[in-house]
Amino acid sequence: MKSRILKKLKNTKEGYVSGEQLSEYLGVSRTYIWKCIKELREEGYVIKSSPKIGYKLSYIPDVINSKEIMEERESKLLGKNIIYFPEIDSTNNYAKKIAQEGCEEGTVVIADLQTSGRGRLGRQWNSADKKGILMSVVLKPKISIEELQIITLVASVTVVEAIKELTGIDLGVKWPNDIILDGRKVCGILIEASMEMDKINFVVLGIGLNVWHEKEDFFGELEEKATSLSIYMRKKGQLNDIIIRRSEIIKRILYKLEGLYDKVNKGDLESITALWRKYSVTLGKEVLIVVKGEQHSGMAIDITKEGKLIVECIDGTRKEVLSGEIFVRGLLGY
């Protein structure tokens, strides 16, 4: 009900909407309308009221609840079902749980705060309350296990293009799962899958994007390696010129992701790798690869159709890298 009231207030161009109009529109009492308005105000929405005139929405907070994301959502499959938590241990953990229980493909789990968020290779993912995007999407791709890496590339390209369209900011992708802004990490991707034999049951795609983080929100080695959209825009003097709402970013991510995901399910992996190459900050760079304790140095020259990184090592051999840790010369302190 609150989402319908909010939508009516947002779509009213003439300003105020009377309690009587809202009551007739929704088929509920004016007392119930007042109760919903009160709850919306408690959530951070600034709603002006005037006797005998009605209500007017004058400020929308940067909130990421299901009603904000469902409203005017362009994606069809992704985001049909959105589950929001003010705080959770890990959106990926919860998404895996409900996926195992048979939830619909496209279900999205979002949170304002994670207490046990993690990145690739089990690393801890910093989380600051109400400052970032912490989301997980349940997918059931029609691909082989060997092609699973392509989902990470899809997610990387999705975030880069979504942020470019909304803010004009250019991001880069570092193989396999980092999104880079101004030489620092602004977003991470985590793919976790349930598989048996040669079949993928489901994939949970986790995205952690730093939006409103300040420098003091990063500690340890992240002080020199991480950034946020707001830190970058303040540095460029753009913070007051571009309105960032996390709900709008999530909606755009879901829309872009759905289009690229459809290409994957139709077998068009080449278009995904072509886009990834376009945004890559890895290819053509000197890299150090660490796989199971072994180190290999060389030049990142390309990726395969499935998303493996092709490295020409200094000993003249070529390696196709699917997993492990990679350091790119000139990025993140290497």
Secondary structure per residue as TSV (DSSP state, phi and psi in degrees):
chain	resnum	aa	ss	phi	psi
A	1	M	-	360.0	-42.8
A	2	K	H	-61.4	-36.4
A	3	S	H	-65.5	-35.2
A	4	R	H	-71.7	-37.7
A	5	I	H	-63.7	-45.0
A	6	L	H	-60.6	-43.8
A	7	K	H	-62.8	-41.4
A	8	K	H	-63.2	-43.4
A	9	L	H	-65.5	-40.0
A	10	K	H	-65.8	-36.5
A	11	N	H	-88.3	-1.6
A	12	T	-	-87.4	107.0
A	13	K	T	-75.9	-29.0
A	14	E	T	-78.6	-2.5
A	15	G	S	112.5	-97.2
A	16	Y	-	-84.7	148.1
A	17	V	B	-122.7	125.7
A	18	S	-	-72.2	154.3
A	19	G	H	-61.0	-33.5
A	20	E	H	-65.6	-42.2
A	21	Q	H	-61.8	-45.8
A	22	L	H	-63.0	-39.9
A	23	S	H	-62.4	-45.0
A	24	E	H	-69.4	-39.4
A	25	Y	H	-63.4	-38.9
A	26	L	H	-100.8	-12.3
A	27	G	T	71.8	33.9
A	28	V	S	-130.7	171.6
A	29	S	-	-75.0	158.4
A	30	R	H	-67.1	-29.0
A	31	T	H	-63.9	-40.7
A	32	Y	H	-67.9	-37.4
A	33	I	H	-59.6	-46.4
A	34	W	H	-60.4	-41.1
A	35	K	H	-61.1	-43.1
A	36	C	H	-66.4	-40.3
A	37	I	H	-60.3	-43.2
A	38	K	H	-59.6	-43.8
A	39	E	H	-66.7	-38.5
A	40	L	H	-63.8	-39.5
A	41	R	H	-62.7	-39.4
A	42	E	H	-65.5	-25.1
A	43	E	T	-83.0	-4.9
A	44	G	T	112.8	-6.9
A	45	Y	-	-75.3	133.4
A	46	V	E	-95.0	110.7
A	47	I	E	-120.1	112.1
A	48	K	E	-77.4	147.6
A	49	S	E	-132.5	144.3
A	50	S	E	-138.0	129.0
A	51	P	T	-54.6	134.5
A	52	K	T	67.4	-0.2
A	53	I	T	-111.6	-48.7
A	54	G	E	127.5	-145.7
A	55	Y	E	-119.9	147.5
A	56	K	E	-139.5	129.2
A	57	L	E	-83.2	118.9
A	58	S	E	-115.2	-11.9
A	59	Y	E	-153.6	134.1
A	60	I	-	-112.0	117.8
A	61	P	-	-72.5	164.0
A	62	D	-	-84.8	76.8
A	63	V	-	-108.7	154.3
A	64	I	-	-125.5	70.5
A	65	N	-	-104.7	172.4
A	66	S	H	-63.9	-34.9
A	67	K	H	-68.5	-35.0
A	68	E	H	-68.8	-37.5
A	69	I	H	-79.5	-37.1
A	70	M	H	-66.9	-29.8
A	71	E	T	-68.1	123.8
A	72	E	T	57.4	29.5
A	73	R	-	-69.0	130.8
A	74	E	-	-89.3	-25.6
A	75	S	-	-71.4	148.8
A	76	K	S	-100.5	-51.7
A	77	L	S	-80.8	-48.2
A	78	L	T	-82.1	122.7
A	79	G	T	96.1	8.3
A	80	K	S	-60.2	-34.3
A	81	N	S	-126.2	119.8
A	82	I	E	-121.3	127.2
A	83	I	E	-114.8	121.3
A	84	Y	E	-112.3	139.3
A	85	F	E	-128.4	131.7
A	86	P	S	-61.4	-36.8
A	87	E	S	-149.0	140.3
A	88	I	B	-153.7	160.0
A	89	D	S	-67.3	-48.8
A	90	S	-	-159.8	127.6
A	91	T	H	-64.9	-34.1
A	92	N	H	-64.7	-41.2
A	93	N	H	-60.0	-45.9
A	94	Y	H	-67.8	-40.7
A	95	A	H	-62.6	-39.6
A	96	K	H	-64.1	-39.7
A	97	K	H	-61.3	-49.7
A	98	I	H	-73.9	-26.6
A	99	A	H	-66.7	-40.5
A	100	Q	H	-65.2	-26.9
A	101	E	T	-85.6	-3.0
A	102	G	T	96.3	28.2
A	103	C	-	-65.4	163.6
A	104	E	-	-66.6	145.6
A	105	E	T	-62.9	142.0
A	106	G	T	93.3	-4.3
A	107	T	-	-62.8	136.3
A	108	V	E	-119.1	132.3
A	109	V	E	-112.7	125.6
A	110	I	E	-128.8	156.1
A	111	A	E	-150.0	155.2
A	112	D	S	-86.8	-22.9
A	113	L	-	-150.0	136.6
A	114	Q	B	-115.3	135.5
A	115	T	S	-95.6	-20.4
A	116	S	S	-136.5	42.0
A	117	G	-	-66.5	150.2
A	118	R	B	-142.9	158.0
A	119	G	-	-113.9	-161.0
A	120	R	G	-65.7	149.6
A	121	L	G	61.1	24.6
A	122	G	G	76.4	10.9
A	123	R	-	-69.9	148.3
A	124	Q	B	-71.1	141.1
A	125	W	-	-109.5	118.9
A	126	N	-	-62.8	139.0
A	127	S	-	-135.3	128.4
A	128	A	-	-116.1	132.4
A	129	D	T	-57.7	125.8
A	130	K	T	62.1	23.6
A	131	K	T	-115.2	-16.0
A	132	G	E	-129.4	-177.2
A	133	I	E	-109.4	119.5
A	134	L	E	-123.3	105.3
A	135	M	E	-143.4	150.6
A	136	S	E	-135.1	138.0
A	137	V	E	-121.3	132.3
A	138	V	E	-88.7	121.9
A	139	L	E	-123.0	153.4
A	140	K	-	-132.1	72.0
A	141	P	-	-69.5	149.5
A	142	K	S	-95.8	63.8
A	143	I	S	-134.2	167.5
A	144	S	-	-84.1	165.9
A	145	I	G	-60.5	-36.0
A	146	E	G	-64.7	-21.5
A	147	E	G	-98.5	5.9
A	148	L	T	-58.2	-34.6
A	149	Q	H	-58.3	-24.6
A	150	I	H	-62.9	-26.3
A	151	I	H	-65.9	-36.7
A	152	T	H	-63.1	-42.7
A	153	L	H	-64.3	-40.6
A	154	V	H	-58.7	-46.5
A	155	A	H	-63.6	-41.1
A	156	S	H	-62.3	-48.3
A	157	V	H	-63.4	-39.2
A	158	T	H	-56.3	-50.9
A	159	V	H	-63.9	-44.8
A	160	V	H	-57.8	-47.8
A	161	E	H	-72.5	-35.9
A	162	A	H	-63.7	-45.6
A	163	I	H	-67.8	-38.2
A	164	K	H	-61.0	-45.0
A	165	E	H	-67.1	-35.9
A	166	L	H	-85.0	-31.7
A	167	T	H	-124.6	-17.6
A	168	G	-	82.6	1.5
A	169	I	-	-81.0	134.2
A	170	D	-	-92.0	122.3
A	171	L	-	-109.9	164.7
A	172	G	E	-127.5	161.0
A	173	V	E	-114.0	129.4
A	174	K	E	-105.9	124.3
A	175	W	T	-61.9	137.5
A	176	P	T	-98.9	-18.0
A	177	N	T	-141.7	15.6
A	178	D	E	-105.9	140.2
A	179	I	E	-107.0	127.6
A	180	I	E	-110.2	136.2
A	181	L	E	-134.5	122.3
A	182	D	T	56.1	37.2
A	183	G	T	80.0	3.0
A	184	R	E	-125.8	162.7
A	185	K	E	-81.1	126.9
A	186	V	E	-114.9	-17.0
A	187	C	E	-154.3	145.8
A	188	G	E	-128.0	151.0
A	189	I	E	-118.7	136.6
A	190	L	E	-132.0	120.0
A	191	I	E	-106.1	127.4
A	192	E	E	-130.4	134.0
A	193	A	E	-130.0	151.5
A	194	S	E	-106.0	121.3
A	195	M	E	-134.3	154.5
A	196	E	E	-145.8	129.6
A	197	M	T	53.4	-114.4
A	198	D	T	-111.6	25.3
A	199	K	E	-124.4	138.7
A	200	I	E	-95.4	119.5
A	201	N	E	-77.7	-48.6
A	202	F	E	-161.9	161.2
A	203	V	E	-126.5	135.6
A	204	V	E	-106.2	118.7
A	205	L	E	-101.1	112.5
A	206	G	E	-102.1	135.4
A	207	I	E	-128.2	126.1
A	208	G	E	-121.2	113.5
A	209	L	E	-119.9	127.2
A	210	N	E	-82.5	117.0
A	211	V	S	-109.6	-64.0
A	212	W	S	-104.3	11.8
A	213	H	-	-60.9	143.8
A	214	E	-	-104.9	168.6
A	215	K	G	-57.2	-36.1
A	216	E	G	-71.8	-9.1
A	217	D	G	-79.3	-12.8
A	218	F	-	-105.4	136.0
A	219	F	-	-135.7	166.1
A	220	G	T	67.6	-142.3
A	221	E	T	-66.9	-18.6
A	222	L	H	-70.3	-18.6
A	223	E	H	-56.8	-33.8
A	224	E	H	-103.0	-5.4
A	225	K	H	-117.9	-14.7
A	226	A	B	-113.7	157.2
A	227	T	-	-150.3	-178.6
A	228	S	-	-139.9	166.3
A	229	L	H	-61.0	-41.5
A	230	S	H	-69.2	-37.6
A	231	I	H	-60.3	-45.3
A	232	Y	H	-65.1	-44.6
A	233	M	H	-68.1	-35.0
A	234	R	H	-65.3	-40.3
A	235	K	H	-60.8	-37.0
A	236	K	T	-90.7	1.1
A	237	G	T	70.5	26.9
A	238	Q	-	-108.4	-1.3
A	239	L	T	-61.9	-34.0
A	240	N	T	-86.1	-9.2
A	241	D	T	-93.8	-23.6
A	242	I	S	-117.9	124.0
A	243	I	-	-88.7	119.7
A	244	I	-	-108.5	123.0
A	245	R	-	-123.1	126.4
A	246	R	H	-59.5	-35.1
A	247	S	H	-63.3	-38.0
A	248	E	H	-68.5	-37.7
A	249	I	H	-63.8	-44.3
A	250	I	H	-61.3	-44.5
A	251	K	H	-61.7	-40.9
A	252	R	H	-69.5	-38.4
A	253	I	H	-60.5	-45.9
A	254	L	H	-62.6	-40.0
A	255	Y	H	-66.0	-47.9
A	256	K	H	-66.4	-41.2
A	257	L	H	-61.4	-40.7
A	258	E	H	-61.9	-41.1
A	259	G	H	-65.1	-43.6
A	260	L	H	-72.3	-36.5
A	261	Y	H	-63.1	-37.0
A	262	D	H	-62.3	-39.0
A	263	K	H	-61.9	-42.2
A	264	V	H	-61.1	-46.2
A	265	N	H	-66.5	-20.3
A	266	K	T	-92.0	3.2
A	267	G	T	86.0	8.6
A	268	D	-	-90.2	69.3
A	269	L	H	-75.1	-28.3
A	270	E	H	-62.3	-36.1
A	271	S	H	-67.4	-31.2
A	272	I	H	-69.9	-47.3
A	273	T	H	-65.7	-32.1
A	274	A	H	-64.6	-42.4
A	275	L	H	-66.4	-40.7
A	276	W	H	-61.3	-43.0
A	277	R	H	-58.9	-38.2
A	278	K	H	-59.6	-36.9
A	279	Y	H	-102.1	2.7
A	280	S	B	-67.6	137.8
A	281	V	S	-113.6	18.4
A	282	T	S	-107.5	-44.9
A	283	L	T	-64.7	138.8
A	284	G	T	82.3	5.6
A	285	K	S	-111.5	154.5
A	286	E	E	-71.6	133.6
A	287	V	E	-131.8	156.3
A	288	L	E	-121.1	124.3
A	289	I	E	-110.0	133.9
A	290	V	E	-121.3	112.4
A	291	V	E	-127.3	116.5
A	292	K	T	51.6	42.8
A	293	G	T	85.3	-12.9
A	294	E	E	-92.3	137.9
A	295	Q	E	-109.6	138.7
A	296	H	E	-136.7	129.6
A	297	S	E	-106.5	149.8
A	298	G	E	174.5	-158.2
A	299	M	E	-117.4	128.9
A	300	A	E	-77.2	117.5
A	301	I	E	-111.5	-22.5
A	302	D	E	-173.9	179.2
A	303	I	E	-127.4	154.5
A	304	T	-	-81.8	173.5
A	305	K	T	-58.7	-32.0
A	306	E	T	-86.2	-6.2
A	307	G	-	101.6	6.5
A	308	K	-	-72.4	144.7
A	309	L	E	-86.2	128.8
A	310	I	E	-97.3	121.0
A	311	V	E	-120.1	129.5
A	312	E	E	-93.5	107.8
A	313	C	E	-76.4	161.7
A	314	I	T	-67.4	-17.1
A	315	D	T	-88.2	5.4
A	316	G	S	93.5	-9.8
A	317	T	-	-83.3	160.9
A	318	R	E	-115.4	138.9
A	319	K	E	-125.1	140.2
A	320	E	E	-102.1	114.1
A	321	V	E	-101.6	125.9
A	322	L	-	-106.3	-32.4
A	323	S	S	-143.2	177.6
A	324	G	S	109.6	-174.0
A	325	E	E	-108.1	138.3
A	326	I	E	-128.3	135.8
A	327	F	E	-115.2	132.3
A	328	V	E	-110.1	127.3
A	329	R	T	-56.9	126.1
A	330	G	T	93.1	-3.5
A	331	L	S	-120.6	139.1
A	332	L	T	52.7	40.5
A	333	G	T	84.9	4.6
A	334	Y	-	-96.4	360.0
